[in-house]
Amino acid sequence: MTDENRQLPTGIDQAVLDGQAPYHRRALTFYDLVVFRGSAPLFWRCSPRDFEKMYNTSIGAKHLEIGVGTGYLLARTRFPVSNPKITLADLNPATLDFTAERLRFFETTKVVANALEPLPVPDGSHDSAALSFLLHCIPGSLRDKGVAIKHAAAAVRPGGTVFGSTVLSSGVPVTRAGRWLMDDLNAKGVFHNDQDTLADLRAQLEQNFDDFDLVTRGSVALFRARKAT
């Protein structure tokens, strides 16, 4: 396990910093239960199996995880090689440390990075990159924060894959309970997806890729895009 760029990047919008602040170590110990066994299937109507299938069919030998959470999905993924190289990129040192410890049997590199800015990794250096449950946590509409998809694409080699998931507020079915939780999380600044639409997500993928898949499961959009060779 190696560390790179441990200091926070400068010039970060305060709302972005506030959005990652709730994910301290104590909260992370409950994250998997709350998200993957709670809100995802019960409120957003998306099964954990959908996320796991996406990872198992998309991930490469050298992988970049942007917005690492707890590493729940990475720890459950079937990599195409026995010794994958994993770069963990996140603004929050707590999530980086938590995930790196969980993945301690793999070769990992931790990078403090802002997804809204060019990532501090070489262009074309990874086989795959993931933005899972990240975009709905970033302030602004997808027309603005969709630049994170562009930055992920830059980090992936020609022929590589960018994939991810996000909770949308428009263009997808949202249950009454889901709308209540979504409004509450937006009011608390944990979510910033009140402007996030399926049409805007599709437009961002179209701007950055010629070949992509976009499906919805309940209120969640799952996408997989292939970088042109």
N, CA and C of each residue as an Amber inpcrd file, in Angstrom:
protein
   687
   0.8560000  -1.1990000   0.0000000   0.0000000   0.0000000   0.0000000
   0.8820000   1.2340000   0.0000000   0.5870000   2.1620000  -0.8710000
   1.3640000   3.3980000  -0.9380000   0.4430000   4.5920000  -0.8400000
   1.0140000   5.7200000  -0.4140000   0.2790000   6.9710000  -0.2930000
   0.8780000   7.9890000  -1.2460000   0.0110000   8.7300000  -1.9260000
   0.4630000   9.8340000  -2.7740000  -0.4680000  11.0160000  -2.5540000
   0.0940000  12.2410000  -2.6130000  -0.7270000  13.4560000  -2.5500000
  -1.6800000  13.4450000  -1.3570000  -1.1330000  13.3210000  -0.1440000
  -1.9690000  13.2120000   1.0410000  -2.5970000  14.5430000   1.4400000
  -2.0760000  15.6570000   0.9640000  -2.6640000  16.9420000   1.2970000
  -3.8690000  17.2230000   0.4040000  -4.8670000  17.9030000   1.0030000
  -6.0450000  18.2710000   0.2150000  -5.6690000  19.2320000  -0.8930000
  -6.2300000  19.0610000  -2.0880000  -6.0130000  20.0340000  -3.1550000
  -6.5410000  21.3990000  -2.7360000  -5.9410000  22.4420000  -3.2490000
  -6.3620000  23.7980000  -2.8990000  -7.5220000  24.2470000  -3.7810000
  -8.2480000  25.2820000  -3.3080000  -9.2980000  25.8950000  -4.1040000
 -10.5710000  25.0820000  -4.2210000 -10.8370000  24.1870000  -3.2730000
 -12.0300000  23.3500000  -3.3320000 -13.2170000  24.1150000  -2.7750000
 -14.3450000  24.0620000  -3.4720000 -15.5620000  24.7050000  -3.0060000
 -15.9610000  24.1450000  -1.6430000 -16.4020000  25.0150000  -0.7480000
 -16.7410000  24.5890000   0.6030000 -17.8680000  23.5680000   0.6160000
 -18.8120000  23.6900000  -0.2970000 -19.9100000  22.7340000  -0.3540000
 -19.4090000  21.3300000  -0.6920000 -18.3730000  21.2500000  -1.5100000
 -17.7740000  19.9550000  -1.8360000 -17.1140000  19.3570000  -0.6030000
 -16.3800000  20.1900000   0.1400000 -15.7540000  19.7300000   1.3710000
 -16.7990000  19.2830000   2.3920000 -17.8790000  20.0420000   2.5040000
 -18.9300000  19.6960000   3.4530000 -19.5860000  18.3690000   3.0860000
 -19.6880000  18.0950000   1.7820000 -20.3410000  16.8730000   1.3410000
 -19.6030000  15.6140000   1.7280000 -18.2750000  15.6810000   1.8330000
 -17.5200000  14.4880000   2.1920000 -17.2610000  14.3820000   3.6890000
 -17.5370000  15.4620000   4.4300000 -17.2310000  15.4950000   5.8560000
 -17.9570000  14.4370000   6.6880000 -19.2420000  14.0900000   6.3860000
 -19.9320000  13.1110000   7.2290000 -19.2950000  11.7230000   7.2260000
 -18.4210000  11.4490000   6.2590000 -17.8870000  10.1000000   6.1330000
 -16.6100000   9.9400000   6.9600000 -16.7700000  10.0700000   8.2900000
 -15.6510000   9.8380000   9.1940000 -15.6380000   8.3590000   9.5720000
 -14.5950000   7.9500000  10.2740000 -14.3910000   6.5130000  10.4870000
 -15.5600000   5.8380000  11.2060000 -16.1160000   6.5000000  12.2070000
 -17.2260000   5.8770000  12.9380000 -18.4200000   5.6560000  12.0190000
 -18.7360000   6.6630000  11.1940000 -19.8600000   6.5220000  10.2780000
 -19.6050000   5.4170000   9.2520000 -18.3520000   5.2620000   8.8410000
 -18.0310000   4.2660000   7.8190000 -18.2730000   2.8440000   8.2970000
 -18.2080000   2.6080000   9.6040000 -18.4390000   1.2620000  10.1150000
 -19.8880000   0.8180000   9.9050000 -20.8040000   1.7900000   9.7420000
 -22.2100000   1.4690000   9.5120000 -22.6290000   1.6630000   8.0550000
 -21.7240000   2.1790000   7.2280000 -22.0800000   2.5900000   5.8660000
 -22.6490000   1.4370000   5.0460000 -21.9950000   0.2920000   5.0680000
 -22.4280000  -0.8220000   4.2250000 -23.8410000  -1.2490000   4.5670000
 -24.1290000  -1.3460000   5.8590000 -25.4590000  -1.7570000   6.2900000
 -26.5020000  -0.7230000   5.8960000 -26.1920000   0.5510000   6.1240000
 -27.1530000   1.6190000   5.8490000 -27.4150000   1.7690000   4.3570000
 -26.3570000   1.6890000   3.5450000 -26.4900000   1.9500000   2.1090000
 -26.8660000   0.6940000   1.3200000 -26.0480000  -0.3450000   1.4220000
 -26.2410000  -1.4990000   0.5450000 -27.2920000  -2.4800000   1.0500000
 -27.6020000  -2.4380000   2.3340000 -28.6670000  -3.2840000   2.8630000
 -29.8960000  -2.4730000   3.2560000 -29.7590000  -1.1490000   3.2430000
 -30.8520000  -0.2850000   3.6540000 -31.3810000   0.5720000   2.5280000
 -30.7750000   1.7430000   2.3340000 -31.3520000   2.7200000   1.4050000
 -31.3880000   2.2420000  -0.0410000 -30.3400000   1.5570000  -0.5010000
 -30.3250000   1.1430000  -1.9120000 -31.4950000   0.2250000  -2.2560000
 -31.6850000  -0.8880000  -1.5550000 -32.8170000  -1.7410000  -1.9230000
 -34.1710000  -1.2450000  -1.4340000 -34.2200000  -0.6040000  -0.2810000
 -35.5080000  -0.2540000   0.3150000 -36.0630000   1.0780000  -0.1750000
 -35.1880000   2.0580000  -0.3910000 -35.6390000   3.3970000  -0.8020000
 -35.3940000   3.6620000  -2.2810000 -34.2360000   3.2310000  -2.8000000
 -33.9160000   3.5060000  -4.2110000 -34.3180000   2.3490000  -5.1160000
 -34.6890000   1.2030000  -4.5310000 -35.1670000   0.0420000  -5.2820000
 -34.1130000  -0.5330000  -6.2270000 -32.8710000  -0.5700000  -5.7360000
 -31.7730000  -1.1440000  -6.5150000 -31.0590000  -2.1680000  -5.6380000
 -30.9980000  -3.4030000  -6.0980000 -30.4130000  -4.4860000  -5.3180000
 -28.8860000  -4.3950000  -5.2900000 -28.2620000  -4.7690000  -4.1740000
 -26.7920000  -4.8470000  -4.1450000 -26.2390000  -5.7360000  -5.2500000
 -27.0060000  -6.7310000  -5.6740000 -26.5340000  -7.6160000  -6.7540000
 -26.3050000  -6.8590000  -8.0530000 -27.0740000  -5.7860000  -8.2800000
 -26.8880000  -4.9930000  -9.5000000 -25.5300000  -4.2970000  -9.4950000
 -25.1290000  -3.7750000  -8.3420000 -23.8260000  -3.1290000  -8.2420000
 -22.7040000  -4.1560000  -8.4070000 -22.8580000  -5.2880000  -7.7540000
 -21.8250000  -6.3200000  -7.8150000 -21.6570000  -6.8550000  -9.2360000
 -22.7650000  -7.0420000  -9.9490000 -22.6810000  -7.5080000 -11.3320000
 -21.9550000  -6.4940000 -12.2000000 -22.2310000  -5.2130000 -11.9890000
 -21.5710000  -4.1790000 -12.7660000 -20.0580000  -4.2220000 -12.5530000
 -19.6340000  -4.3670000 -11.3120000 -18.2040000  -4.4410000 -11.0280000
 -17.5800000  -5.6810000 -11.6460000 -18.2220000  -6.8170000 -11.4690000
 -17.6460000  -8.0690000 -11.9590000 -17.5020000  -8.1000000 -13.4780000
 -18.3410000  -7.3570000 -14.1820000 -18.3090000  -7.3720000 -15.6470000
 -17.5970000  -6.1560000 -16.2420000 -17.0910000  -5.2610000 -15.3950000
 -16.5140000  -4.0180000 -15.9090000 -15.0780000  -3.7620000 -15.4670000
 -14.6740000  -4.3110000 -14.3510000 -13.4090000  -3.9160000 -13.7290000
 -12.2130000  -4.5090000 -14.4640000 -11.1100000  -3.7570000 -14.4680000
  -9.8960000  -4.1900000 -15.1250000  -8.7940000  -4.5320000 -14.1390000
  -7.6530000  -4.9670000 -14.6720000  -6.5300000  -5.3860000 -13.8330000
  -5.9010000  -4.2160000 -13.1000000  -5.9030000  -3.0470000 -13.7350000
  -5.4110000  -1.8260000 -13.0830000  -6.5880000  -0.8690000 -12.9940000
  -7.0780000  -0.6760000 -11.7900000  -8.3730000  -0.0140000 -11.5960000
  -8.2360000   1.2440000 -10.7560000  -9.0200000   2.2590000 -11.1260000
  -9.0860000   3.5230000 -10.3970000 -10.4730000   3.6650000  -9.7940000
 -10.5570000   3.7590000  -8.4640000 -11.8230000   3.9470000  -7.7710000
 -11.9090000   5.4000000  -7.3240000 -12.8860000   6.1370000  -7.8610000
 -13.0270000   7.5680000  -7.5840000 -14.2160000   7.7550000  -6.6480000
 -13.9500000   8.1840000  -5.4180000 -14.9810000   8.2190000  -4.3960000
 -15.1260000   6.8190000  -3.8310000 -14.3130000   6.4680000  -2.8310000
 -14.1010000   5.0530000  -2.5040000 -15.1020000   4.4770000  -1.5100000
 -15.8450000   5.3280000  -0.7880000 -16.7680000   4.7890000   0.2050000
 -16.0330000   3.9750000   1.2430000 -16.4120000   2.7000000   1.3580000
 -15.7550000   1.7860000   2.3010000 -14.9990000   0.6730000   1.5900000
 -15.0510000   0.6530000   0.2600000 -14.4490000  -0.4520000  -0.4730000
 -15.3030000  -1.7020000  -0.4990000 -16.5810000  -1.5600000  -0.1280000
 -17.4900000  -2.7110000  -0.0610000 -17.5400000  -3.4670000  -1.3840000
 -17.7370000  -2.7520000  -2.4740000 -17.8760000  -3.4120000  -3.7650000
 -16.5460000  -3.9770000  -4.2480000 -15.4740000  -3.2440000  -4.0420000
 -14.1620000  -3.7490000  -4.4510000 -13.8100000  -5.0300000  -3.7160000
 -14.1640000  -5.0990000  -2.4400000 -13.8480000  -6.2860000  -1.6410000
 -14.6400000  -7.5040000  -2.1000000 -15.7460000  -7.2910000  -2.8000000
 -16.5980000  -8.3890000  -3.2500000 -16.4490000  -8.6800000  -4.7390000
 -15.5340000  -7.9720000  -5.3940000 -15.3920000  -8.0740000  -6.8390000
 -14.4880000  -9.2330000  -7.2480000 -14.8440000  -9.8740000  -8.3400000
 -13.9810000 -10.8860000  -8.9550000 -13.1210000 -10.1910000 -10.0170000
 -11.8820000  -9.9110000  -9.6660000 -10.9750000  -9.2460000 -10.5950000
 -10.5340000 -10.2100000 -11.6890000 -10.1550000  -9.6690000 -12.8580000
  -9.7410000 -10.5430000 -13.9590000  -8.3410000 -11.1260000 -13.7740000
  -7.6070000 -10.6470000 -12.7660000  -6.2670000 -11.1600000 -12.4670000
  -6.1720000 -11.3840000 -10.9610000  -5.1890000 -12.1700000 -10.5480000
  -5.0380000 -12.4720000  -9.1240000  -4.3370000 -11.3660000  -8.3600000
  -3.6510000 -10.4850000  -9.0660000  -2.8880000  -9.4150000  -8.4050000
  -3.2280000  -8.0440000  -8.9970000  -4.4740000  -7.5980000  -8.8830000
  -4.8380000  -6.2960000  -9.4590000  -4.1200000  -5.1590000  -8.7610000
  -3.9610000  -4.0710000  -9.4910000  -3.4160000  -2.8380000  -8.9300000
  -4.5620000  -1.8360000  -8.8240000  -4.7870000  -1.3070000  -7.6270000
  -5.9530000  -0.4730000  -7.3620000  -5.5090000   0.8950000  -6.8720000
  -5.9510000   1.9360000  -7.5650000  -5.7240000   3.3050000  -7.1090000
  -7.0090000   3.8100000  -6.4710000  -6.9080000   4.2760000  -5.2270000
  -8.0410000   4.8100000  -4.4810000  -7.9350000   6.3300000  -4.4840000
  -8.9190000   7.0110000  -5.0500000  -8.9010000   8.4690000  -5.1610000
 -10.1250000   9.0450000  -4.4560000  -9.8880000   9.9340000  -3.4890000
 -10.9820000  10.4990000  -2.7210000 -10.4800000  11.7590000  -2.0300000
 -11.4080000  12.6810000  -1.7390000 -11.0490000  13.8820000  -0.9810000
 -10.8600000  13.6000000   0.4980000 -11.4580000  12.5340000   0.9830000
 -11.5370000  12.2690000   2.4090000 -10.4730000  11.2610000   2.8410000
  -9.4760000  11.6800000   3.6100000  -8.4580000  10.7340000   4.0690000
  -9.0280000   9.5820000   4.8930000 -10.1370000   9.8160000   5.6020000
 -10.7280000   8.7480000   6.4160000 -11.2340000   7.6030000   5.5450000
 -11.9080000   7.9360000   4.4560000 -12.4070000   6.8850000   3.5730000
 -11.2540000   6.1840000   2.8560000 -10.2190000   6.9300000   2.5000000
  -9.0510000   6.3170000   1.8740000  -8.4070000   5.3070000   2.8110000
  -8.2010000   5.6970000   4.0550000  -7.5560000   4.8030000   5.0200000
  -8.4320000   3.5830000   5.3090000  -9.7310000   3.8060000   5.4770000
 -10.6590000   2.7160000   5.7770000 -10.6580000   1.6930000   4.6390000
 -10.7550000   2.1840000   3.4110000 -10.8170000   1.2880000   2.2580000
  -9.4950000   0.5740000   2.0260000  -8.3910000   1.2970000   2.1740000
  -7.0800000   0.6730000   1.9850000  -6.8590000  -0.4490000   2.9920000
  -7.3060000  -0.2460000   4.2210000  -7.1820000  -1.3020000   5.2290000
  -8.0440000  -2.5070000   4.8480000  -9.2170000  -2.2530000   4.3410000
 -10.0990000  -3.3540000   3.9270000  -9.4860000  -4.1450000   2.7780000
  -8.7850000  -3.4440000   1.9120000  -8.1870000  -4.0710000   0.7240000
  -6.7000000  -4.3400000   0.9340000  -6.2880000  -4.5650000   2.1740000
  -4.8590000  -4.6600000   2.5080000  -4.1510000  -5.8350000   1.8270000
  -4.9080000  -6.8150000   1.3310000  -4.2880000  -7.9430000   0.6480000
  -4.0600000  -7.6690000  -0.8390000  -4.4880000  -6.4920000  -1.2980000
  -4.2320000  -6.0730000  -2.6690000  -3.1660000  -4.9820000  -2.6840000
  -2.6240000  -4.7320000  -3.8540000  -1.6990000  -3.6140000  -4.0380000
  -2.5160000  -2.3480000  -4.2910000  -2.5040000  -1.4430000  -3.3340000
  -3.3020000  -0.2240000  -3.4510000  -2.4290000   1.0070000  -3.3250000
  -2.8820000   2.0770000  -3.9710000  -2.2700000   3.3960000  -3.8550000
  -3.3630000   4.3820000  -3.4790000  -3.1210000   5.1950000  -2.4560000
  -4.1060000   6.1880000  -2.0100000  -3.7360000   7.5600000  -2.5610000
  -4.7230000   8.2360000  -3.1500000  -4.5180000   9.5570000  -3.7310000
  -5.6400000  10.4810000  -3.2610000  -5.2990000  11.5790000  -2.6120000
  -6.3050000  12.5870000  -2.2710000  -6.5990000  13.3930000  -3.5290000
  -7.8510000  13.3820000  -3.9640000  -8.1890000  13.9960000  -5.2510000
  -9.6040000  14.5270000  -5.2320000  -9.8280000  15.5680000  -6.0270000
 -11.1400000  16.1670000  -6.2420000 -11.6270000  15.7380000  -7.6180000
 -12.7480000  15.0060000  -7.6570000 -13.2580000  14.4870000  -8.9290000
 -13.6410000  15.5840000  -9.9070000 -13.8500000  16.8120000  -9.4050000
 -14.2180000  17.9190000 -10.2830000 -13.0120000  18.5550000 -10.9620000
 -11.8310000  18.1200000 -10.5840000 -10.5950000  18.6170000 -11.1870000
  -9.8600000  17.4620000 -11.8570000  -8.9750000  17.7590000 -12.8200000
  -8.1890000  16.6710000 -13.4070000  -7.5150000  15.8400000 -12.3210000
  -7.5900000  14.5400000 -12.4530000  -7.1070000  13.6500000 -11.4050000
  -5.5780000  13.5510000 -11.4200000  -4.9660000  13.4410000 -10.2560000
  -3.4980000  13.3810000 -10.1780000  -2.9610000  11.9910000 -10.4870000
  -3.3900000  11.4420000 -11.6120000  -2.8620000  10.1760000 -12.1290000
  -2.5670000  10.3960000 -13.6110000  -1.6120000   9.6690000 -14.1870000
  -1.2990000   9.8660000 -15.6080000  -2.4760000   9.5250000 -16.5030000
  -2.6300000  10.2880000 -17.5700000  -3.6680000   9.9840000 -18.5510000
  -3.4460000   8.5910000 -19.1210000  -4.5430000   7.8740000 -19.3280000
  -4.4620000   6.5550000 -19.9440000  -3.7450000   5.5060000 -19.1240000
  -3.7020000   5.6940000 -17.8100000  -2.8810000   4.8140000 -16.9770000
  -3.6300000   3.6350000 -16.3690000  -4.9530000   3.5840000 -16.5220000
  -5.7400000   2.5300000 -15.8900000  -6.6020000   1.7930000 -16.9060000
  -6.9200000   0.5470000 -16.5800000  -7.7910000  -0.2480000 -17.4380000
  -9.2570000   0.0850000 -17.2090000  -9.5760000   0.5190000 -16.0040000
 -10.9620000   0.8470000 -15.6740000 -10.9900000   1.9180000 -14.5970000
 -12.1190000   2.6180000 -14.5300000 -12.3460000   3.6190000 -13.4890000
 -13.8150000   3.5800000 -13.0990000 -14.0800000   3.7430000 -11.8060000
 -15.4620000   3.6910000 -11.3130000 -15.8080000   4.9440000 -10.5360000
 -17.0570000   5.4030000 -10.7220000 -17.6320000   6.4910000  -9.9350000
 -18.9490000   5.9600000  -9.3670000 -18.8580000   5.2560000  -8.2770000
 -20.0330000   4.5900000  -7.7250000 -20.6330000   5.3760000  -6.5650000
 -21.9160000   5.7090000  -6.6980000 -22.6260000   6.4810000  -5.6820000
 -21.8450000   7.7320000  -5.2920000 -21.2460000   8.3720000  -6.2900000
 -20.4500000   9.5780000  -6.0540000 -21.1550000  10.8280000  -6.5540000
 -21.6640000  10.8020000  -7.7720000 -22.1700000  12.0190000  -8.3990000
 -23.3030000  12.6540000  -7.6040000 -24.1520000  11.8510000  -6.9830000
 -25.2630000  12.4470000  -6.2430000 -24.8120000  13.1160000  -4.9410000
 -23.5500000  12.9210000  -4.5820000 -23.0040000  13.5800000  -3.3810000
 -22.2970000  14.8960000  -3.7070000 -22.0940000  15.1990000  -4.9860000
 -21.3500000  16.3830000  -5.3990000 -22.3250000  17.5140000  -5.7040000
 -22.0770000  18.7230000  -5.1940000 -22.9840000  19.8550000  -5.4430000
 -23.0940000  20.1960000  -6.9270000 -24.2610000  20.7670000  -7.2920000
 -24.4830000  21.2120000  -8.6640000 -25.3010000  20.2230000  -9.4590000
 -25.6430000  20.6210000 -10.6710000 -26.3830000  19.7310000 -11.5610000
 -25.3960000  18.8610000 -12.3270000 -25.9110000  17.8150000 -12.9600000
 -25.0460000  16.9470000 -13.7420000 -24.4300000  17.6630000 -14.9360000
 -25.0250000  18.7560000 -15.3470000 -24.4320000  19.5300000 -16.4350000
 -23.0820000  20.1180000 -16.0100000 -22.9120000  20.3220000 -14.7110000
 -21.6580000  20.8570000 -14.1850000 -20.7560000  19.7530000 -13.6240000
 -21.2850000  18.9740000 -12.7000000 -20.4510000  17.9690000 -12.0390000
 -20.2030000  16.7450000 -12.9210000 -20.8740000  16.6800000 -14.0660000
 -20.5860000  15.6220000 -15.0170000 -19.1630000  15.6540000 -15.5240000
 -18.4360000  16.7430000 -15.2540000 -17.0320000  16.8160000 -15.6360000
 -16.2310000  15.7080000 -14.9560000 -16.7410000  15.1680000 -13.8440000
 -16.0640000  14.0560000 -13.1820000 -15.9730000  12.8440000 -14.1130000
 -16.9730000  12.6640000 -14.9600000 -16.9450000  11.5680000 -15.9310000
 -15.8250000  11.8020000 -16.9420000 -15.6680000  13.0480000 -17.3690000
 -14.5840000  13.3970000 -18.2900000 -13.2280000  13.0960000 -17.6740000
 -13.0530000  13.4360000 -16.4120000 -11.7660000  13.1990000 -15.7490000
 -11.5070000  11.7040000 -15.5830000 -12.5580000  10.9330000 -15.3010000
 -12.3920000   9.4840000 -15.2240000 -11.9750000   8.9150000 -16.5730000
 -12.5910000   9.4050000 -17.6320000 -12.2510000   8.9300000 -18.9750000
 -10.8030000   9.2200000 -19.3210000 -10.3060000  10.3690000 -18.8940000
  -8.9140000  10.7250000 -19.1960000  -7.9360000   9.7580000 -18.5480000
  -8.3050000   9.1980000 -17.4050000  -7.3980000   8.3140000 -16.6690000
  -7.3630000   6.8920000 -17.2140000  -8.2900000   6.5830000 -18.1360000
  -8.4250000   5.2190000 -18.6390000  -7.7730000   5.0920000 -20.0120000
  -7.1430000   3.9670000 -20.2500000  -6.4740000   3.7130000 -21.5330000
  -7.5020000   3.5620000 -22.6490000  -7.0970000   3.7280000 -23.9140000
  -7.9970000   3.4350000 -25.0260000  -8.4940000   1.9890000 -24.9450000
  -9.7930000   1.8240000 -25.0890000 -10.3890000   0.5010000 -24.9510000
 -10.7810000   0.1590000 -23.5270000 -10.4220000   1.0260000 -22.5770000
 -10.7580000   0.7970000 -21.1830000 -12.1920000   1.1740000 -20.8660000
 -12.5820000   0.9750000 -19.6260000 -13.9780000   1.1150000 -19.2230000
 -14.1340000   2.0970000 -18.0680000 -15.1440000   2.9560000 -18.1800000
 -15.5660000   3.8180000 -17.0780000 -16.9840000   3.3940000 -16.7050000
 -17.2070000   3.1460000 -15.4360000 -18.5370000   2.7020000 -15.0230000
 -18.8960000   3.3150000 -13.6820000 -20.1740000   3.2480000 -13.3520000
 -20.5810000   3.8370000 -12.0900000 -22.0790000   3.7950000 -11.8760000
 -22.5080000   4.4790000 -10.8210000 -23.9140000   4.5130000 -10.4510000
 -24.1990000   5.8010000  -9.7020000 -25.4390000   6.2410000  -9.7720000
 -25.8290000   7.4410000  -9.0440000 -27.3390000   7.4360000  -8.8340000
 -27.7810000   8.0400000  -7.7650000 -29.2100000   8.1790000  -7.4820000
 -29.7080000   9.4500000  -8.1610000 -30.7590000   9.3340000  -8.9580000
 -31.3200000  10.4710000  -9.6860000 -32.6270000  10.9160000  -9.0440000
 -32.9700000  12.1740000  -9.2800000 -34.2270000  12.6920000  -8.7310000
 -35.2960000  12.8730000  -9.7980000 -34.9260000  12.7850000 -11.0780000
 -35.8870000  13.0220000 -12.1510000 -35.5760000  12.1160000 -13.3370000
 -36.6330000  11.6580000 -14.0070000 -36.4750000  10.7730000 -15.1520000
 -36.4540000   9.3110000 -14.7670000 -36.5710000   9.0320000 -13.4730000
 -36.6070000   7.6750000 -12.9450000 -37.7330000   7.5960000 -11.9090000
 -38.2550000   6.4110000 -11.6370000 -39.2860000   6.3040000 -10.6030000
 -38.6880000   6.5180000  -9.2090000 -39.3350000   7.3420000  -8.4240000
 -38.9210000   7.5810000  -7.0450000 -40.1340000   7.3140000  -6.1610000
 -40.0230000   6.3780000  -5.2500000 -41.1310000   6.0630000  -4.3600000
 -41.3720000   7.2140000  -3.3830000 -42.5080000   7.1960000  -2.7330000
 -42.7980000   8.2420000  -1.7540000 -41.7650000   8.2320000  -0.6300000
 -41.4040000   7.0350000  -0.1660000 -40.3810000   6.9380000   0.8770000
 -39.0300000   7.3950000   0.3500000 -38.7480000   7.0450000  -0.9020000
 -37.4900000   7.4700000  -1.5060000 -37.4080000   8.9740000  -1.6440000
 -38.5140000   9.6060000  -2.0330000 -38.5270000  11.0700000  -2.1660000
 -38.3330000  11.7380000  -0.8090000 -38.9570000  11.1690000   0.2200000
 -38.7860000  11.7220000   1.5640000 -37.3260000  11.6560000   1.9930000
 -36.6800000  10.4990000   1.7870000 -35.2760000  10.3590000   2.1900000
 -34.3810000  11.2470000   1.3350000 -34.6650000  11.3300000   0.0450000
 -33.8700000  12.1580000  -0.8440000 -33.9330000  13.6230000  -0.4290000
 -35.1270000  14.0990000  -0.1420000 -35.2830000  15.4870000   0.2970000
 -34.5370000  15.7330000   1.6080000 -34.6120000  14.7650000   2.5180000
 -33.9330000  14.9060000   3.8100000 -32.4210000  14.9530000   3.6370000
 -31.8830000  14.0800000   2.8100000 -30.4390000  14.0410000   2.5920000
 -29.9440000  15.2860000   1.8640000 -30.7560000  15.8070000   0.9440000
 -30.3880000  17.0590000   0.2820000 -30.4030000  18.2190000   1.2610000
 -31.3900000  18.2580000   2.1420000 -31.4710000  19.3320000   3.1340000
 -30.2780000  19.3040000   4.0740000 -29.7760000  18.1140000   4.3630000
 -28.6250000  17.9730000   5.2710000 -27.2880000  18.1750000   4.5560000
 -27.3060000  18.2580000   3.2290000 -26.0650000  18.4290000   2.4770000
 -25.2990000  17.1470000   2.2590000 -25.9080000  16.0010000   2.5640000
 -25.2740000  14.7150000   2.2910000 -25.4360000  14.3700000   0.8110000
 -26.6300000  14.6020000   0.2720000 -26.9110000  14.4630000  -1.1550000
 -26.9740000  15.8620000  -1.7790000 -26.6730000  15.9080000  -3.0670000
 -26.8600000  17.1240000  -3.8680000 -27.4000000  16.6830000  -5.2310000
 -28.5490000  16.0300000  -5.2290000 -29.0580000  15.4790000  -6.4840000
 -30.4450000  15.9860000  -6.8540000 -30.8680000  17.0860000  -6.2250000
 -32.2210000  17.5790000  -6.5070000 -32.3720000  18.0860000  -7.9380000
 -31.2430000  18.3080000  -8.6500000 -31.2970000  18.7300000 -10.0540000
 -30.8540000  17.6160000 -11.0050000 -30.5640000  16.4400000 -10.4790000
 -29.9700000  15.3730000 -11.2910000 -31.0470000  14.6200000 -12.0680000
 -30.9390000  14.6490000 -13.3980000 -31.9210000  13.9950000 -14.2590000
 -31.2570000  12.9140000 -15.1050000 -32.0540000  11.9520000 -15.5050000
 -31.5550000  10.8980000 -16.3780000 -31.0950000  11.4730000 -17.7110000
 -31.8140000  12.4540000 -18.2260000 -31.4440000  13.0690000 -19.5050000
 -30.0840000  13.7450000 -19.4230000 -29.8030000  14.4250000 -18.3160000
 -28.5110000  15.0980000 -18.1710000 -27.3750000  14.0860000 -18.0410000
 -27.6250000  12.9790000 -17.3460000 -26.5950000  11.9500000 -17.2370000
 -26.3000000  11.3510000 -18.6030000 -27.3450000  11.0820000 -19.3720000
 -27.1440000  10.5430000 -20.7200000 -26.3500000  11.5330000 -21.5810000
 -26.6520000  12.8110000 -21.4500000 -25.9410000  13.8270000 -22.2330000
 -24.4610000  13.8550000 -21.8860000 -24.1370000  13.7010000 -20.6070000
 -22.7340000  13.6940000 -20.1970000 -22.0000000  12.4790000 -20.7640000
 -22.6530000  11.3510000 -20.7680000 -22.0320000  10.1550000 -21.3410000
 -21.8490000  10.3110000 -22.8500000 -22.8220000  10.9020000 -23.5110000
 -22.7210000  11.1270000 -24.9540000 -21.5830000  12.0770000 -25.2970000
 -21.3240000  13.0590000 -24.4150000 -20.2540000  14.0150000 -24.6620000
 -18.8740000  13.3710000 -24.5660000 -18.7610000  12.3130000 -23.7850000
 -17.4440000  11.7480000 -23.4870000 -17.1770000  10.3910000 -24.1180000
 -18.2240000   9.7150000 -24.6030000 -18.0460000   8.3710000 -25.1360000
 -18.9370000   8.1540000 -26.3530000 -18.4350000   7.3520000 -27.2810000
 -19.2350000   6.9460000 -28.4240000 -20.0260000   5.6770000 -28.1240000
 -19.5630000   4.9160000 -27.1400000 -20.1590000   3.6160000 -26.8460000
 -20.4070000   3.5010000 -25.3450000 -21.6680000   3.4330000 -24.9500000
 -21.9740000   3.3020000 -23.5280000 -23.3180000   2.6260000 -23.3350000
 -23.4840000   2.0610000 -22.1460000 -24.7550000   1.4790000 -21.7180000
 -25.2420000   2.2680000 -20.5140000 -26.5390000   2.5520000 -20.4790000
 -27.1480000   3.2730000 -19.3670000 -28.4750000   2.6080000 -19.0470000
 -28.5810000   2.0640000 -17.8360000 -29.8180000   1.4100000 -17.4120000
 -30.2290000   1.9790000 -16.0590000 -31.4840000   1.7860000 -15.7110000
 -31.9580000   2.2390000 -14.4110000 -32.5360000   1.0590000 -13.6470000
 -32.3290000   1.0930000 -12.3620000 -32.9410000   0.1530000 -11.4280000
 -33.5560000   0.9980000 -10.3250000 -34.8640000   1.1360000 -10.3460000
 -35.5030000   2.0400000  -9.4270000 -35.0370000   3.4600000  -9.6860000
 -34.5680000   4.1310000  -8.6480000 -34.1000000   5.5180000  -8.7680000
 -32.6180000   5.6100000  -9.1100000 -31.9640000   4.4790000  -9.3140000
 -30.5250000   4.4400000  -9.5450000 -30.2290000   4.2410000 -11.0240000
 -29.3150000   5.0450000 -11.5360000 -28.7870000   4.8480000 -12.8890000
 -27.4500000   4.1370000 -12.7910000 -27.2760000   3.1190000 -13.6090000
 -26.0020000   2.4050000 -13.6920000 -25.4840000   2.5580000 -15.1210000
 -24.2190000   2.9230000 -15.2500000 -23.6760000   3.1710000 -16.5740000
 -22.3270000   2.4980000 -16.7420000 -22.0560000   2.1410000 -17.9950000
 -20.7710000   1.5610000 -18.3630000 -20.4150000   2.0880000 -19.7450000
 -19.2320000   2.6670000 -19.8600000 -18.8110000   3.2830000 -21.1220000
 -17.4260000   2.7800000 -21.5050000 -17.2050000   2.6240000 -22.7910000
 -15.9270000   2.1480000 -23.2960000 -15.2120000   3.2770000 -24.0270000
 -13.9620000   3.4770000 -23.6670000 -13.1680000   4.5410000 -24.2960000
 -12.7180000   4.0790000 -25.6820000 -12.8270000   4.9720000 -26.6380000
 -12.4740000   4.6220000 -28.0100000 -11.0080000   4.2130000 -28.1190000
 -10.7310000   3.2630000 -28.9930000  -9.3570000   2.8230000 -29.2010000
  -8.6860000   3.6710000 -30.2620000
